[in-house]
Amino acid sequence: MTKPTTAKPKTKRGQERRAKILAAAEQVIGQKGFAAASIADITRAAETALGTFYIYFSGKDEVFRELVQDMGHATRSQAAERVAGAANRLEAERAGLEAYLTVVRDRPLQYRIVEEARFVDPEAYREYYTEFGKAYADQLDQAAGNGEISPGDAEVRAWALMGIAKTLGERFVLWEDEADIERVVAEAHKFICNGLAP
């Protein structure tokens, strides 16, 4: 997978056109898949000339990688915003899970792009989860130090919690016509706080 080679536009008009191409790419690649989606499909959906695409992106690989990165930023920023007002780490877990499932519901095509990255751009896929996991583990470490949660291996816990969120997103958001996020979050939060012990 090639690294980005194009510079970000400096003018507002250029930024808007680039954003429009990215939004079109999210729709086209999210619906058709990376292999079946063409740059012509993307520019048609963006209502822009084929040559204009190459002003902003070196190719389809670069657009794909940026979409994966954008999903990571959107997920982390939405989670951070929701978690900011939490009274403690356990409440932050609830707020963060709800934020994640909301992103999956609101941006299902981009979520599918991230999943496809496992095969199309394994480096971007790994980076997506590794960055999230590192920040998550740091937060859990800090919470354990503050006595908000029990001590333990923060990295293992972070990845376990991420796995819970990812699987719940697939089963109860992507696979459902009407996602009941509140029900899923409530049950998962009880499990996170109390485990399976009677």
URDAWO-V479363 format. One line per field, one symbol per residue. phi: phi as a letter, one per 40 degrees, with the letter a starting at -180 (. if undefined). burial: 1 if it has 9 or more other ideal C-beta (glycine too) atoms within 8 Angstrom, else 0. Layout:
phi=???
burial=???
This chain:
phi=.ccdbccccccccccccccccccccdccccccgccccbccccccccfbcdccdccbbcicdccccccccccccccccccccccdcccaccccccccccccccccccbccccccdcccdbcadcccccdccccccccccccdcccccgcbccicccccdcccccccccccccbbccbcbcccccccccccccccbgccc
burial=100101001000011011011111111111000100101011101101000110011101111111111111011101100110010011111111111111111011111111011000100110111011111111111011000010000100111011011001111111010010100110011011000000
